[in-house]
């Protein structure tokens, strides 16, 4: 017999709805600011960041799709747009003739460098400036708890994003 659903109590329901609304509004603000300041969507900015942090500024398209939580088709479309801007170029994968690599061009790196200061200011204004140091630490602890639960689930499905998260966390811990 299936156990009954564990319905949210009123406090949990409110936290859930607040979480949804807050995160949606937050991402809308970041997107709006990036579009206004750099003419970039967050998705394109994220691709440029991932490539800028990869060895030799190159990643297999499949890895880049996983890292940005994009479908292969959606990533391919984005790369086509970034190629047209001169910011990314596709290359043949040296280890797999069927694979492709996305490479960040010098122009793409310059565009990212130009966009980054305003984007960081947006993150600061909409997140960190709104929280006390204690709240920032609490948010980090909350994220760690959620990631400790969610990352193993993603890894069990063969999701490779966890590798990028672990690299980012390791870099953060060294700073």
GIWO-V248667 format. One record per backbone hydrogen bond with DSSP energy under -1.0 kcal/mol. CO is the residue of the C=O (numbers start at 1). NH is the residue of the N-H. E is the energy in kcal/mol with one decimal. If there is no record, write none. Layout:
BEGIN
CO;NH;E / CO;NH;E
END
This chain:
BEGIN
5;7;-1.3 / 9;13;-2.9 / 10;14;-2.0 / 11;15;-2.4 / 12;16;-2.7 / 13;17;-2.6 / 14;18;-2.7 / 15;19;-2.7 / 16;20;-2.3 / 17;21;-2.5 / 18;22;-3.0 / 19;23;-2.6 / 20;24;-2.2 / 21;25;-2.5 / 22;26;-2.7 / 23;27;-2.4 / 24;28;-2.2 / 25;29;-2.2 / 26;30;-2.3 / 27;31;-2.6 / 28;32;-2.7 / 29;33;-2.8 / 30;34;-2.5 / 31;35;-2.5 / 32;36;-2.5 / 33;37;-3.2 / 34;38;-2.6 / 34;40;-1.3 / 35;39;-1.1 / 41;45;-2.4 / 42;46;-3.0 / 43;47;-1.7 / 44;48;-2.3 / 45;49;-2.5 / 46;50;-2.8 / 47;51;-2.4 / 48;52;-2.4 / 49;53;-1.7 / 54;57;-2.5 / 55;58;-1.6 / 57;104;-2.6 / 59;102;-3.1 / 60;64;-2.5 / 61;65;-2.5 / 62;66;-2.1 / 63;67;-2.8 / 64;68;-1.9 / 65;70;-2.8 / 66;69;-1.2 / 71;75;-2.6 / 72;76;-2.4 / 73;77;-2.1 / 74;78;-2.2 / 75;79;-3.0 / 76;80;-2.1 / 77;81;-1.8 / 78;82;-2.6 / 79;83;-2.7 / 80;84;-2.0 / 81;85;-1.3 / 82;87;-2.4 / 83;86;-1.4 / 87;105;-2.3 / 89;103;-2.7 / 91;101;-3.0 / 96;99;-1.3 / 99;93;-1.8 / 100;61;-2.8 / 101;91;-2.8 / 102;59;-2.0 / 103;89;-2.5 / 105;109;-2.4 / 106;110;-2.3 / 107;111;-2.2 / 108;112;-2.3 / 109;113;-2.7 / 110;114;-2.0 / 111;115;-2.0 / 112;116;-2.4 / 115;119;-2.1 / 116;120;-3.0 / 117;121;-2.0 / 118;122;-2.1 / 119;123;-2.5 / 120;124;-2.7 / 121;125;-2.9 / 122;126;-2.6 / 123;127;-1.6 / 124;129;-3.5 / 127;130;-1.2 / 128;131;-1.2 / 132;136;-2.6 / 133;137;-2.1 / 134;138;-2.3 / 135;139;-2.8 / 136;140;-2.3 / 137;141;-2.3 / 138;142;-2.5 / 139;143;-2.9 / 140;144;-2.8 / 141;145;-2.3 / 142;146;-2.5 / 143;147;-3.1 / 144;148;-2.7 / 145;149;-1.0 / 146;150;-3.0 / 147;151;-2.6 / 150;154;-2.3 / 151;155;-2.9 / 152;156;-2.2 / 153;157;-1.0 / 154;159;-2.6 / 155;158;-1.8 / 160;163;-1.2 / 161;165;-2.1 / 162;166;-2.8 / 163;167;-2.0 / 164;168;-2.2 / 165;169;-2.8 / 166;170;-2.4 / 167;171;-2.2 / 168;172;-2.3 / 169;173;-2.4 / 170;174;-1.3 / 171;175;-1.1
END
